[in-house]
C-alpha cells in the first residue's frame, strides 16, 4: 500500500509522482467548487423554474453547505482510516449524481436533493487533496499546497461564474448542468487511474514526532475539538471565506446588478475578480507563511484588511462596474490568507488526526458559509417591499459581511503561533 510503504520516514522533498497524485485530487476540488458556485450564474432561472423566493432559494442552495459541513465530522477520519482513493471515488460519484438530479424535475425538492448530493460528495474533495499533500510532501510545504489547491478551486469558481453565465445564455441552464455532469464522470475516471490505493495509515510523521496510531471517529474529534486553537482557526477561516460564500456562490451577481445596473455577464465578471484575488494571493500567502514559518500575523493581517474592504463596500451608495471589479479584486486579495488556516490546524493537532483536523476546520468554514447565504437572503426579504430585492435592500444586507469579519478578527487575535518550522529546524541542527 502506497502510504504504508512511505510510513517509515518523513517525506523530505517533492516528487513528480506526488505532484501528479495531488494534482488529480485537486482537479476534483476544482470541479466541486465549480458545482458549488454554479447557482450564482443561474439564480434567476432557478428561482423561476422552481418558483422560489430569495430566502427559499438561499435555503435550497444552502442545502449544499448544511450537509457538507456535518460530513466533515466523518470525512477526515474516513480518509484517515480507508485511504483517499476509495473515499474520493465514491464522493465524486455522489457529487456528479447530484448535478444530474438538478435537471430532473421542477419541484423545489429536486433542487434541495441535488444540492444535498453535491454537498455530500464535495465534502471530501479538499480534505482528500490536503491529506494526499500531507502524505506526499514535506510538512514545510503544506501552506503552499493549501494555497495552490485553493487556486484551483478559484479557477473552478471563475468558470462556474463567468463561464456558466455564458453557457446559460447560449445553451440554457439545464444543458449547462448536463455538460457539468459529464465532466464529473471524466474526473472520476482520472481518480481511478492515477491515485494509488492507500492503506489505513495516515500521513507520515515529521522529524521528532512519535509514530501515529489510528484514532476512531469520536476519539479523533475529541482530540481536535478539545484544542481551543482549533476553534479559533475555524472561526477565522469562516470569516475570511464568508465574502466568497455570500457574494461568490449565490448573491454577488444580483447585488452588483442592483448596485451598478450591469447585465448578468458583466456582474459575473466582477464577482469572478474575488476568485482571481484568491487564485493569485493563495499560493503567495502559502509561500510566505511556509518560508518564514509563521501563521498568526498573516491571519490577523488578512482579517483587518477584510474588515476594511467590506466596510468600504457596505458604505458605497452606488458604484460603477469598473469600481466593483477593483473592490472585489481587493476583497479577494485581502481574504486569501484563509488558506493558511489548514496548515495551522495540522500543526496544532497530532499527526494521527491530520485528516480530522483539516476536516474540522473545513466544517466550521462551510457551515457558517451556508448560514451566511441563508442569512443574506433573509435580510433581503426583510428589507424588501417588493418581489425583487431593491438596491436599498442589498445595501442593508451587505452589512452582514463586515459584522462577520469583525468576529473573525477577534478570533484571529486569540491565535497562538505554533512555530513548527522553527522547531523542526532546531531538531535537524
C-alpha angles and dihedrals in degrees: 000000000000101000093040090053089056095046096093097078141012119270107252103179142019121260134201090244091052091053091050093049093046091045093054092052091044089055088062088052089053089051096047091049088051089053092044096058100032093098088066089066094049103032095127092046092050093048091050096042096047097031098236136159120228093263092046092050090048090051093046093048088044090061083084091064097037091064096030091059101051090041086066086070089070105020096078095045092044090055090044089054106034104027130248102272099061093042094047093049092055093043096051089050092053092046092050092047088055091056091056092047090059092068095041100090148354099241113105088235088073091057092048092048091047094051090044092056092042090053094045093052094041092053091084100045102085095033091050092048094050091043089057089045090054091049099045103033135051116268089243089070098052098099091048091050090047088054093047091048090050090049090058089049089052090051087054089049092051090051089044091055111032096019096048091044089061092045091050091051094049106031105016130253096274094054089047090056093048089055088049091054091052090054090054091056090052093051090050089056091051091052090050092051103040112028111078122231104263125204128230094272115109131227118314114271118243125242111296096017120118117243110279121245120206115261124207120238097262094041093048093049090048091054094050100041094043086066110085090205089064089061095047091048091050093049092048091048092049094050092050091047094048096088089055091047097048102032101023103041102038126344105036099092094049091045094051093043090052093047099043107018090239123155123246096270093047092047093047089051090055091049089051089061089074088059091046088055091052092043091055099035100040098071090039092053090046092049093049091046093050094041094055097030094234134123110164100065091052093050094046091047092048091050092051092047093048092051090050096050095044091050090053090049092048092050094054112107089193139346143193120249089246090053092051090051089056096043095048091048088053090047091053093048091046096053099036095097086078085095088074090066093077095053089047091051091052092049095048093053135057119270093245090068099041094124092046093049091053092044095047090053091047091048094058091045095051097039091055089043091058091047088051093055091051093043093052091050091048091051090051090054090046095053097037123096095187140042094267114055112250125228087253091057091052091049090052095045094049090071086078088079101059090042092056092042091053089057088051091053091054089052092048090057088058093056121110126213112246096196091204094157093051091050092050092048090052090049091053095046 
